[in-house]
Amino acid sequence: MNALKTLSTRQVLHLRNVLFVLALLPLARLVLFVFLDKLGANPIEFITRNTGDWALYFLTITLAVTPLRRLTGWNWLVRLRRMLGLYAFFYVFLHFTIFFWLDHFFDFQEMWKDIVKRPFITVGVLAFALLIPLAITSTNAMVRRLGGKRWQWLHRLTYVIVPLGVLHFWWVKAGKNVLAQPILFATIVAALLLMRILSHKNRQQLAQLFFRRDAGAGLVEESK
């Protein structure tokens, strides 16, 4: 475990390359199933569900990076977070494209009716819309352009997007009365967000403690 705390730059690069390839396997599987005619009786539904599932997997994994780093001390995990987040966007984009293209054949009017009529689609489209600026601003150049603080505030949208993704998933599965997976994801995401909140409160308390100590030290110096 201690060895994992001190991975070299080269080791992290190799790990990132491996994860890059592994993250493409769900798409490769879909393509293979298309050629082998293994998409079932409803191919569009199969592809839509599959890309949506993987989008949620990557969103949850991305959200887990910071808590896992703090629990384990594996600081190199941060260097994988951007790639994982972009893969989340990639699968969300595929999911939305299937909905827009194969499900509605670019019929904006029918698509809009579906978005307004069905809450699970409304929530899903909202999550996708919020994810777009995060993907656009994921480069180092955009971090410099926005400034660190503004960039961080923008990317806190993740804490809204992931719960929206879980809610979208929940409503999709609730229609078929299959709630085991949604409950699991809701529990995991709730735990990750709670860890984030507690960590933020602890940092605030530490900052206040150090501020009081510094202020107390300053008063002592002035009284001498």
LOFI-54882 format. One record per residue (C-alpha): residue number from 1; residue in three letters; x, y, z. Coordinates in Angstrom, 2 decimals. Layout:
N
rec pos = NUM	code = ala	x = X	y = Y	z = Z
...
//
This chain:
224
rec pos = 1	code = met	x = 0.00	y = 0.00	z = 0.00
rec pos = 2	code = asn	x = 2.85	y = 2.39	z = 0.82
rec pos = 3	code = ala	x = 4.33	y = 1.81	z = -2.63
rec pos = 4	code = leu	x = 1.11	y = 3.10	z = -4.18
rec pos = 5	code = lys	x = 1.54	y = 6.42	z = -2.39
rec pos = 6	code = thr	x = 4.71	y = 7.20	z = -4.31
rec pos = 7	code = leu	x = 4.08	y = 6.23	z = -7.91
rec pos = 8	code = ser	x = 6.52	y = 7.86	z = -10.29
rec pos = 9	code = thr	x = 5.42	y = 10.10	z = -13.14
rec pos = 10	code = arg	x = 6.16	y = 7.30	z = -15.60
rec pos = 11	code = gln	x = 4.11	y = 4.78	z = -13.60
rec pos = 12	code = val	x = 1.15	y = 7.16	z = -13.46
rec pos = 13	code = leu	x = 1.46	y = 7.73	z = -17.20
rec pos = 14	code = his	x = 1.43	y = 3.97	z = -17.85
rec pos = 15	code = leu	x = -1.58	y = 3.56	z = -15.57
rec pos = 16	code = arg	x = -3.39	y = 6.38	z = -17.35
rec pos = 17	code = asn	x = -2.71	y = 4.76	z = -20.73
rec pos = 18	code = val	x = -4.07	y = 1.43	z = -19.48
rec pos = 19	code = leu	x = -7.20	y = 3.12	z = -18.09
rec pos = 20	code = phe	x = -7.63	y = 5.02	z = -21.36
rec pos = 21	code = val	x = -7.82	y = 1.74	z = -23.28
rec pos = 22	code = leu	x = -9.99	y = 0.00	z = -20.67
rec pos = 23	code = ala	x = -12.48	y = 2.89	z = -20.74
rec pos = 24	code = leu	x = -13.02	y = 2.27	z = -24.45
rec pos = 25	code = leu	x = -13.94	y = -1.39	z = -23.95
rec pos = 26	code = pro	x = -17.67	y = -0.72	z = -23.32
rec pos = 27	code = leu	x = -17.85	y = 1.09	z = -26.66
rec pos = 28	code = ala	x = -15.87	y = -1.67	z = -28.38
rec pos = 29	code = arg	x = -18.30	y = -4.21	z = -26.91
rec pos = 30	code = leu	x = -21.26	y = -2.29	z = -28.32
rec pos = 31	code = val	x = -19.67	y = -2.11	z = -31.77
rec pos = 32	code = leu	x = -18.93	y = -5.84	z = -31.65
rec pos = 33	code = phe	x = -22.52	y = -6.59	z = -30.64
rec pos = 34	code = val	x = -23.75	y = -4.53	z = -33.61
rec pos = 35	code = phe	x = -21.71	y = -6.64	z = -36.03
rec pos = 36	code = leu	x = -22.66	y = -9.91	z = -34.32
rec pos = 37	code = asp	x = -26.34	y = -8.91	z = -34.16
rec pos = 38	code = lys	x = -26.46	y = -9.38	z = -30.38
rec pos = 39	code = leu	x = -28.32	y = -6.21	z = -29.40
rec pos = 40	code = gly	x = -31.54	y = -8.08	z = -28.67
rec pos = 41	code = ala	x = -35.08	y = -7.40	z = -29.78
rec pos = 42	code = asn	x = -34.75	y = -3.65	z = -29.20
rec pos = 43	code = pro	x = -31.27	y = -2.53	z = -30.31
rec pos = 44	code = ile	x = -31.90	y = 1.19	z = -29.71
rec pos = 45	code = glu	x = -32.98	y = 0.56	z = -26.12
rec pos = 46	code = phe	x = -29.99	y = -1.73	z = -25.53
rec pos = 47	code = ile	x = -27.51	y = 0.89	z = -26.78
rec pos = 48	code = thr	x = -29.26	y = 3.71	z = -24.91
rec pos = 49	code = arg	x = -29.28	y = 1.82	z = -21.62
rec pos = 50	code = asn	x = -25.69	y = 0.63	z = -22.01
rec pos = 51	code = thr	x = -24.22	y = 4.07	z = -22.75
rec pos = 52	code = gly	x = -26.29	y = 5.56	z = -19.93
rec pos = 53	code = asp	x = -25.06	y = 2.97	z = -17.46
rec pos = 54	code = trp	x = -21.42	y = 3.61	z = -18.35
rec pos = 55	code = ala	x = -21.95	y = 7.36	z = -18.18
rec pos = 56	code = leu	x = -23.15	y = 6.97	z = -14.59
rec pos = 57	code = tyr	x = -20.30	y = 4.59	z = -13.76
rec pos = 58	code = phe	x = -17.71	y = 7.13	z = -14.90
rec pos = 59	code = leu	x = -19.47	y = 10.05	z = -13.23
rec pos = 60	code = thr	x = -19.46	y = 8.15	z = -9.92
rec pos = 61	code = ile	x = -15.82	y = 7.08	z = -10.30
rec pos = 62	code = thr	x = -14.82	y = 10.68	z = -11.05
rec pos = 63	code = leu	x = -16.67	y = 11.89	z = -7.96
rec pos = 64	code = ala	x = -14.87	y = 9.24	z = -5.88
rec pos = 65	code = val	x = -11.36	y = 10.38	z = -6.84
rec pos = 66	code = thr	x = -10.93	y = 13.12	z = -4.22
rec pos = 67	code = pro	x = -12.39	y = 11.16	z = -1.25
rec pos = 68	code = leu	x = -10.31	y = 8.13	z = -2.21
rec pos = 69	code = arg	x = -7.18	y = 10.28	z = -2.47
rec pos = 70	code = arg	x = -7.76	y = 11.69	z = 1.00
rec pos = 71	code = leu	x = -8.45	y = 8.29	z = 2.52
rec pos = 72	code = thr	x = -5.46	y = 6.55	z = 0.95
rec pos = 73	code = gly	x = -2.93	y = 9.34	z = 0.45
rec pos = 74	code = trp	x = -2.66	y = 8.39	z = -3.25
rec pos = 75	code = asn	x = -2.22	y = 11.94	z = -4.51
rec pos = 76	code = trp	x = -1.49	y = 10.73	z = -8.04
rec pos = 77	code = leu	x = -5.21	y = 9.89	z = -8.41
rec pos = 78	code = val	x = -5.82	y = 13.57	z = -9.13
rec pos = 79	code = arg	x = -3.87	y = 13.16	z = -12.37
rec pos = 80	code = leu	x = -6.43	y = 10.61	z = -13.57
rec pos = 81	code = arg	x = -9.52	y = 12.61	z = -12.67
rec pos = 82	code = arg	x = -9.64	y = 14.76	z = -15.81
rec pos = 83	code = met	x = -9.49	y = 11.75	z = -18.11
rec pos = 84	code = leu	x = -12.18	y = 9.94	z = -16.12
rec pos = 85	code = gly	x = -14.38	y = 13.04	z = -16.22
rec pos = 86	code = leu	x = -13.96	y = 13.36	z = -19.98
rec pos = 87	code = tyr	x = -14.89	y = 9.72	z = -20.42
rec pos = 88	code = ala	x = -18.01	y = 10.39	z = -18.35
rec pos = 89	code = phe	x = -18.87	y = 13.23	z = -20.74
rec pos = 90	code = phe	x = -18.07	y = 10.99	z = -23.72
rec pos = 91	code = tyr	x = -20.55	y = 8.32	z = -22.65
rec pos = 92	code = val	x = -23.17	y = 10.91	z = -21.68
rec pos = 93	code = phe	x = -22.73	y = 12.45	z = -25.13
rec pos = 94	code = leu	x = -23.18	y = 9.03	z = -26.78
rec pos = 95	code = his	x = -26.25	y = 8.42	z = -24.61
rec pos = 96	code = phe	x = -27.80	y = 11.75	z = -25.63
rec pos = 97	code = thr	x = -26.84	y = 11.26	z = -29.30
rec pos = 98	code = ile	x = -28.65	y = 7.91	z = -29.40
rec pos = 99	code = phe	x = -31.72	y = 9.59	z = -27.89
rec pos = 100	code = phe	x = -31.54	y = 12.50	z = -30.34
rec pos = 101	code = trp	x = -30.60	y = 10.52	z = -33.45
rec pos = 102	code = leu	x = -31.91	y = 6.96	z = -33.32
rec pos = 103	code = asp	x = -34.80	y = 7.60	z = -30.93
rec pos = 104	code = his	x = -36.10	y = 10.82	z = -32.55
rec pos = 105	code = phe	x = -34.33	y = 11.02	z = -35.91
rec pos = 106	code = phe	x = -33.38	y = 14.68	z = -35.36
rec pos = 107	code = asp	x = -37.01	y = 15.70	z = -34.83
rec pos = 108	code = phe	x = -36.53	y = 18.68	z = -32.49
rec pos = 109	code = gln	x = -40.24	y = 19.12	z = -31.89
rec pos = 110	code = glu	x = -40.81	y = 15.53	z = -30.80
rec pos = 111	code = met	x = -37.65	y = 15.57	z = -28.72
rec pos = 112	code = trp	x = -38.75	y = 18.74	z = -26.93
rec pos = 113	code = lys	x = -42.16	y = 17.18	z = -26.21
rec pos = 114	code = asp	x = -40.40	y = 14.20	z = -24.66
rec pos = 115	code = ile	x = -38.15	y = 16.43	z = -22.56
rec pos = 116	code = val	x = -41.11	y = 18.40	z = -21.21
rec pos = 117	code = lys	x = -43.42	y = 15.42	z = -20.77
rec pos = 118	code = arg	x = -41.09	y = 12.91	z = -19.13
rec pos = 119	code = pro	x = -39.31	y = 14.00	z = -15.91
rec pos = 120	code = phe	x = -36.52	y = 11.41	z = -16.23
rec pos = 121	code = ile	x = -35.62	y = 12.84	z = -19.64
rec pos = 122	code = thr	x = -35.83	y = 16.41	z = -18.30
rec pos = 123	code = val	x = -33.37	y = 15.57	z = -15.53
rec pos = 124	code = gly	x = -31.07	y = 13.71	z = -17.91
rec pos = 125	code = val	x = -30.92	y = 16.56	z = -20.42
rec pos = 126	code = leu	x = -30.30	y = 19.05	z = -17.60
rec pos = 127	code = ala	x = -27.38	y = 16.95	z = -16.34
rec pos = 128	code = phe	x = -25.96	y = 16.78	z = -19.88
rec pos = 129	code = ala	x = -26.32	y = 20.56	z = -20.35
rec pos = 130	code = leu	x = -24.48	y = 21.23	z = -17.06
rec pos = 131	code = leu	x = -21.73	y = 18.80	z = -18.04
rec pos = 132	code = ile	x = -20.91	y = 20.61	z = -21.30
rec pos = 133	code = pro	x = -19.13	y = 23.64	z = -19.74
rec pos = 134	code = leu	x = -17.10	y = 21.27	z = -17.55
rec pos = 135	code = ala	x = -15.87	y = 19.37	z = -20.60
rec pos = 136	code = ile	x = -15.11	y = 22.59	z = -22.48
rec pos = 137	code = thr	x = -13.09	y = 24.01	z = -19.58
rec pos = 138	code = ser	x = -11.16	y = 20.82	z = -18.80
rec pos = 139	code = thr	x = -7.91	y = 21.96	z = -20.45
rec pos = 140	code = asn	x = -4.99	y = 23.63	z = -18.67
rec pos = 141	code = ala	x = -5.44	y = 26.67	z = -20.93
rec pos = 142	code = met	x = -9.01	y = 27.13	z = -19.70
rec pos = 143	code = val	x = -7.89	y = 26.78	z = -16.07
rec pos = 144	code = arg	x = -5.43	y = 29.63	z = -16.63
rec pos = 145	code = arg	x = -7.99	y = 31.68	z = -18.53
rec pos = 146	code = leu	x = -10.70	y = 31.35	z = -15.89
rec pos = 147	code = gly	x = -8.39	y = 31.48	z = -12.91
rec pos = 148	code = gly	x = -8.11	y = 28.74	z = -10.32
rec pos = 149	code = lys	x = -10.94	y = 29.87	z = -8.04
rec pos = 150	code = arg	x = -13.49	y = 30.49	z = -10.77
rec pos = 151	code = trp	x = -12.56	y = 27.19	z = -12.41
rec pos = 152	code = gln	x = -13.04	y = 25.35	z = -9.12
rec pos = 153	code = trp	x = -16.42	y = 26.98	z = -8.55
rec pos = 154	code = leu	x = -17.56	y = 26.01	z = -12.05
rec pos = 155	code = his	x = -16.45	y = 22.41	z = -11.62
rec pos = 156	code = arg	x = -18.38	y = 22.11	z = -8.39
rec pos = 157	code = leu	x = -21.33	y = 21.58	z = -10.72
rec pos = 158	code = thr	x = -20.19	y = 17.96	z = -10.50
rec pos = 159	code = tyr	x = -21.94	y = 17.81	z = -7.12
rec pos = 160	code = val	x = -25.19	y = 18.67	z = -8.88
rec pos = 161	code = ile	x = -24.65	y = 16.65	z = -12.07
rec pos = 162	code = val	x = -23.95	y = 13.29	z = -10.44
rec pos = 163	code = pro	x = -27.08	y = 13.31	z = -8.22
rec pos = 164	code = leu	x = -29.12	y = 14.35	z = -11.27
rec pos = 165	code = gly	x = -27.63	y = 11.38	z = -13.12
rec pos = 166	code = val	x = -28.62	y = 9.07	z = -10.27
rec pos = 167	code = leu	x = -32.14	y = 10.52	z = -10.23
rec pos = 168	code = his	x = -32.42	y = 10.02	z = -14.00
rec pos = 169	code = phe	x = -31.24	y = 6.42	z = -13.58
rec pos = 170	code = trp	x = -33.64	y = 5.87	z = -10.67
rec pos = 171	code = trp	x = -36.69	y = 7.02	z = -12.64
rec pos = 172	code = val	x = -35.69	y = 4.90	z = -15.66
rec pos = 173	code = lys	x = -35.40	y = 1.77	z = -13.50
rec pos = 174	code = ala	x = -38.49	y = 2.64	z = -11.42
rec pos = 175	code = gly	x = -40.56	y = 2.36	z = -14.59
rec pos = 176	code = lys	x = -39.60	y = -1.32	z = -14.66
rec pos = 177	code = asn	x = -39.74	y = -1.70	z = -10.87
rec pos = 178	code = val	x = -36.03	y = -2.54	z = -10.71
rec pos = 179	code = leu	x = -34.53	y = -0.46	z = -7.91
rec pos = 180	code = ala	x = -31.56	y = -2.45	z = -6.62
rec pos = 181	code = gln	x = -28.97	y = -0.64	z = -8.78
rec pos = 182	code = pro	x = -30.45	y = 2.85	z = -8.29
rec pos = 183	code = ile	x = -30.45	y = 2.35	z = -4.52
rec pos = 184	code = leu	x = -26.82	y = 1.20	z = -4.67
rec pos = 185	code = phe	x = -25.75	y = 4.23	z = -6.73
rec pos = 186	code = ala	x = -27.77	y = 6.62	z = -4.56
rec pos = 187	code = thr	x = -26.08	y = 5.21	z = -1.44
rec pos = 188	code = ile	x = -22.58	y = 5.46	z = -2.94
rec pos = 189	code = val	x = -23.08	y = 9.01	z = -4.22
rec pos = 190	code = ala	x = -24.68	y = 10.14	z = -0.95
rec pos = 191	code = ala	x = -21.70	y = 8.71	z = 0.97
rec pos = 192	code = leu	x = -19.21	y = 10.44	z = -1.35
rec pos = 193	code = leu	x = -21.00	y = 13.78	z = -1.02
rec pos = 194	code = leu	x = -21.20	y = 13.41	z = 2.77
rec pos = 195	code = met	x = -17.46	y = 12.72	z = 2.90
rec pos = 196	code = arg	x = -16.89	y = 15.84	z = 0.83
rec pos = 197	code = ile	x = -19.04	y = 17.96	z = 3.15
rec pos = 198	code = leu	x = -17.34	y = 16.62	z = 6.29
rec pos = 199	code = ser	x = -13.91	y = 17.18	z = 4.76
rec pos = 200	code = his	x = -14.84	y = 20.77	z = 3.89
rec pos = 201	code = lys	x = -16.07	y = 21.40	z = 7.45
rec pos = 202	code = asn	x = -12.89	y = 19.93	z = 8.92
rec pos = 203	code = arg	x = -10.75	y = 22.21	z = 6.74
rec pos = 204	code = gln	x = -12.79	y = 25.20	z = 7.84
rec pos = 205	code = gln	x = -12.39	y = 24.27	z = 11.51
rec pos = 206	code = leu	x = -8.63	y = 23.81	z = 11.07
rec pos = 207	code = ala	x = -8.37	y = 27.17	z = 9.32
rec pos = 208	code = gln	x = -10.28	y = 28.86	z = 12.14
rec pos = 209	code = leu	x = -8.06	y = 27.14	z = 14.73
rec pos = 210	code = phe	x = -4.86	y = 28.31	z = 13.03
rec pos = 211	code = phe	x = -6.31	y = 31.81	z = 12.65
rec pos = 212	code = arg	x = -7.11	y = 31.98	z = 16.36
rec pos = 213	code = arg	x = -3.64	y = 30.69	z = 17.26
rec pos = 214	code = asp	x = -1.99	y = 33.29	z = 15.01
rec pos = 215	code = ala	x = -4.19	y = 36.02	z = 16.42
rec pos = 216	code = gly	x = -3.43	y = 34.88	z = 19.98
rec pos = 217	code = ala	x = 0.30	y = 34.79	z = 19.22
rec pos = 218	code = gly	x = 0.07	y = 38.29	z = 17.80
rec pos = 219	code = leu	x = -1.64	y = 39.62	z = 20.94
rec pos = 220	code = val	x = 1.04	y = 38.02	z = 23.11
rec pos = 221	code = glu	x = 3.79	y = 39.64	z = 21.06
rec pos = 222	code = glu	x = 2.11	y = 43.04	z = 21.30
rec pos = 223	code = ser	x = 1.75	y = 42.75	z = 25.08
rec pos = 224	code = lys	x = 5.51	y = 42.12	z = 25.55
//
